[in-house]
Amino acid sequence: MGTQNILWNYSKKIFTCGLIGLTISDRYASLAAVRGASMSPAFNPSTSTLLDDYVLVEKLCLSTYKFSHGDVVVFSSPQNHKERHIKRIIGLPGDWVGIRHSSDVFRVPQGHCWVEGDNPASSMDSNTFGPVPLGLVQGRVTHIVWPPQRLGAVEKRVPEGRVSSL
């Protein structure tokens, strides 16, 4: 009887911790791996190491969809909802964005954002698949948490002369 009681108590604690962890990762914050070189040098600046950067993804911003230019966000790909991308917001609803490597401009529609990678040579972003619906955004990247030597806040940056809010 004693062993059975200990196992039952242990199982309840594990289940409770699992529910709390799931709630936190679903509603408040989670960790995400940054794969590839599309956000280099902000993330994964060195291709010589096998370590990917891991980032903290804050999810409280989703309740109001309040984002600003230069925020780095995690979102589901508009082409394949099983894929997640990490890119920087360049344009918000109503902004005019200059298309990279072109003289064209595009107005970001309501309920969407324009995202781009920091490394245009290897980035699949809004220049490829167009504006991203804000409903696909899963959170805002706030800090690099791994590797330890890169620990710190993520800098907000917007390319000069690419966005106009007329």
Salt bridges, closest charged atoms under 4 A:
ASP52 OD2 - ARG35 NH1 2.29
ASP53 OD2 - ARG150 NH2 2.84
GLU58 OE1 - ARG140 NE 3.16
ASP71 OD2 - ARG140 NH1 2.71
ASP71 OD1 - LYS156 NZ 2.99
GLU83 OE1 - HIS85 NE2 3.44
ASP95 OD2 - HIS69 NE2 2.42
GLU116 OE1 - ARG100 NH1 3.45
GLU116 OE2 - ARG162 NH2 2.57
ASP118 OD2 - ARG88 NH2 2.81
ASP118 OD2 - ARG157 NH2 2.72
ASP125 OD2 - ARG100 NH2 2.49
